[in-house]
Amino acid sequence: MSYFDAELKTLLPFVVLGIIIGIISFFLNNTLTSFILMLIVAVLGKIALAKITKIAEGWKWWIGNGIVVYFFMWLVVWTILINSPVIR
């Protein structure tokens, strides 16, 4: 059962980070800067969560259990905000 606990400990913070960075990317209004910010936060988030949760897994595990979800959350939030006629 601890395997699923480790997945949840990494998944939920990456979901929240994806939403926050998606909103920040919308306000940056620059595609390249937003993409670079997303990558930097993904790497820093992995490093911080690895130290906080003491999960000693490789990059492949982190990509599969958090970074992919983080990327898609960032992309969905950013795309919805860019295409929303109410906000613009």
Secondary structure, DSSP 8 states (H G I E B T S, - for coil): -HHHHHHHHHHHHHHHHHHHHHHHHHHHT-HHHHHHHHHHHHHHHHHHHHHHHT----HHHHIIIIIHHHHHHHHHHHHHHHH-TTT-
